[in-house]
Amino acid sequence: MRSVESSAKTMEEAISLGLEKLEASIADVTIDIVEEGTKGFLGIGSKPFVVRLTVREEEEESADLLDEVNLEDAMKAPEKSDKAEKKPSRKQKAKAEKPEADEKQPKPAKENKPKAEKPAKQPKAEEAKEEPAAEDNASETVMCDPDTPEGKAQEFLLGLTERMGVSVSVNARRDEEGNVRVDMFGDTLGILIGRRGETLDALQYLTSLYVNRGQEGYTRVTLDTENYRAKREEALRRLANRMANRAIKTGRKVVMEPMNPYERRILHSALQQNDAVTTHSEGEEPNRHVVITLKQQ
């Protein structure tokens, strides 16, 4: 169980410092007053307030739920389900081995099969060689007109990633609404994503500033790498439903982690059709967060 003590001139400041250390919200902790502070007279004889903040057990379990959105975890999820499917197949393997033992008698039939398979294996090997070439071509950078918004975004990101020492290909395009969409390939370590997508959001912001510099109208820029945006949106929707179920089970409101406007909209949208809970945002940027409460019946 995580716990921390903090001290400050006022109770509010001490609690705020403790929440920063735990990276938690006030709804996720219990607060114990270790020592009552005093203001003293003209600052003389003053004592600081000392409080102890302890993360609730049920909240500690979900403190890092948002980290599920990391690419490594998103890629591991399907692997676990595959392993679960393979366990019952062991019996099938055992059954499959029996007919193989029974089929040992018709040896002439087995000897004829390799003759037909040998010429068939050669074209398969050739096809396997051609597939990686097709994938490589798909990830190669297709240069855009540098005078267009997508060309400016591409040029900016190629130069920036080169300075960062990250080798990626950058493909940019314009959608039907005229917005610029950029996909980067080759960032296998997640360097361009950062914790909870913070680096990717920063790169998107800088690219947007560069593209719209000196322009009369505004062009929206969306930056993505390794399909991270879609994976994070899916994980945020799962998180929203999980926290909604917790609110229903406990009968208490659930305060989410601070998020940017885009991610808060995903949470609101995910629970919009939920008949049991409602959502709203509280706080000021950058600490504005979503609160899930039960609907009054």
N, C-alpha and C positions, 0 to 999 in steps of 0.2 A: 504494500500500500504506500503510495507516494505521499510525502508530507514535507512541509517546509515552514520555517519561521521567518518572519520579516518584521522590520521595525521602521517607524517613520514618525514625523511630528503629529500627524493626525491618523485616526483609525482608517479613513478612506484611503489615504496614501499607502498605509501598511498593507491593506488588503489588495490594493492595486499592484503593488510590487510582488506580493506573493503569487497573484494570478499570472503575472508575467513570467515568473520563474517556473511555474508549473505548466504554463501554456494552456490554461484552462479558463473556463468562464465561471462566474460566481455561482451559477446554478449547478455546477459539477462538483462543488467542494463543501466541506463543513468547516466552520470557522470557530476557533477557540481563542479566547482572549487570555494571553499569557500574563500580560502586565498592563494595567491601566496607566495611560500616560497622563501627564499634567502639563499645562501650559506655563505654570509658574507666574511670577510677577515680573513683567517687562523682560521676559525671556530668562530670568534668573531662577534656577531651581527647577527648570522644566525637565520632564522625563518623556522619552519616546513611548509610543504605543507599540506593544509587541503582540503579534497574533500568530497563531499556528493554523495553516490551511492544509486540509487533508482531502485528497481526492476520494470520492465515494467509490466503493468497490464496483458497483454497477457501471459507473461512469469511466473508471479506469480501464475497463475492458474495451470500451469504445472510444477511448481518447484519441487513438490514432486511426480511426476508421477511414478518414480521408486519405490516408496513405495507401489504401487499397487500390487507389487509382494509378499508382506507379506502374510503369510499363512492365517491370519484371513480375509483379504480382498479377497483372492482367494476363501475362503470357503463361504463368504457372497454373492459373485456374482451370483451363481446359485440360491440362496434363493430368490433373488429379482425377477429373471425371473419366479420362481415358483409362487410368489405372483401375478405377473402380469397375469399369466394364470388363477389364481383362481377367479379374479374379474368377468369375463364374466360368470363363472360357477354358479354365484348366481342365475341367471335366470333359469339355468338348475335345480338348487335345488328347486326353486319355482314350476317349472313344475313337478319335481319329487314328490313333496309333494301332488299334486292333485290326481294322481293315487292312492297314499297311502290311501287317504280319501275315494276314490271310492272302494277300495279293503277291506274296513272294513266289508262289508256284508258277504263275504264268510269266516266266522269265523272258521268253521270246517277245512278248508284247512290250516289255520294258525296253528291250534292246532296240526295237524299231522306233521308239519315241525320240531318242536323242537325235536320230538322223533327221527327223522332221523339225526338231527344235533348233538345231545348229544354224540353218540358214535363217530361221526366224529371229534368233538372238542378235544377229548382226545389224539388221535395221533398227532394233530397239536401242542398241548402243549408239547408233548414229543419231537417233531421235533424242537420246539423253544428252548428247553433246550439243545439240542445237538448242535445247531448252534454256540452259544458262545464258547462251548468247542472246536469246530473246529477252530474258529478264534484265540483262545488263543494258540492253538498248532502251528498255522501258525506264530505267533509273538514270539514264544519261541526261544531262542538262540540255534542254532545247532553248537556245537563246531567243529572246524576244526583242522587239524594237525598243532600243533604249529611250526613245522619246515618249513611249506610252507608260501609263501608270504601272502596268505589270512589269515592263522592262526596267523601270526605275527600282521597283521592289527587288527584282532579281539581281540587278547590279549591286544594290546596297548590301543584300544578304551574302552574296558571293564574296564581296570584299570583307565584310564583317566576320564571317566564319573562317576565312583564311587567316585573319589576324588572331582569331581565337585558337587557331591550330586544329580546327575540326574540318575534316575532309567530307564534304557532302555535295550532292547535286541538288540544284534548286530549279524547280519547275513552277512557273507562274502563268496564270490565265485570268481571264475576265469572265464572270458569270453573266447570266441573262439580265441581271439588275445593274450591271456595270461595276460591281464590286470586284476587288482583286483577291484571288485565292492563291496562296503559295504553299507548295508541298516540298519538304526537304527530305532527302533519302540518304542513308548511310550513317546516321547518328546511332550506332548500336549501343553506346554507353549511356544514352539519355542525358548527355551533357547539355544539349540545347533545350531540354525540358525543365530540368531542375526539380526541386521539391514542390510537389503539387502544381507543377506547371508554371512556377513563378518566372523562371528564366525565359520560357517560351512566350509568356505574356509580355515580358519586358522587351523582347526582340520584336514582337508584333507592334508594340507601342512605338518603338523607335522607327521601325519601317514605315508605319503610318505617318509619322511626322515628316519623314524624308519624302514620301510620295506626295503628300499634300502641301509641301512647302512651295509657296508662290503660286498656288492654284486657286482659282476663283471658287470652284465647287469642291465638295468634300467626297473623297473616294474611300470607302471602307476597305480595310485590309485584314484578311484572316490568314493567320500563319499556323501551319500544322506540320508535324513530323511523325512518321511511323504510325499514322492514324490515331494519334494520341487524343485528339479532341473527342472523337466518337467513343473511345474507351473511357475517358473521364466522365462524359455525359452519362453513359450507362452505369458507371459506378456511383455517380451522384444520385441517380434515380433509385438505385438499390438502397443507398444510404437513407434517402428520404423516406422510403417505405418502412425501412427498419426502425427509424426513429419515430415514425408515426405509430407503429405497433407498440413501441415502448411507452409512448404517451397514453395510448388507449389502455395498456396493461396497468400502468402505475397511477393513472388519473392525474398526473402532473404534467405541466408544460415542459417541453424539451427545448433547450437553447443550443443552437448549432454553432459551429466554429465560424469565425469571421470569414467572409468570402467576398469576391468581387461581384459587381452587378450581374454579369453574365451567369455565374454559377448560382447566384440567388434566384435568378429567373428559372433555372432548371429545377430547383427544389420546389418553387411555387407551382410550376407547371406539373411536376410529378404528382403532387398531392391535391391538385385543383378538383379532381373528380372524387376525392375521398369524402364520404358522407360523415365520417366520425371526427375528422380534425380540420382545422383551418390554419393558415400560415400568415405571418406578417413579418416585416423587418424592423429591427430596432438598432439604435446606436448611430454613431457617426463614422464616416469613412476614415481610415481603412478598417475600422473595427465593426462595421455594420454587419449584422448577422440575422439569420432567420430564426424565428421562434414558432414552434409547433404547439398549438393548444387544442383542447377538446371543444367541439362545437356545443353550444348551449342548446339543450333540447327542451 
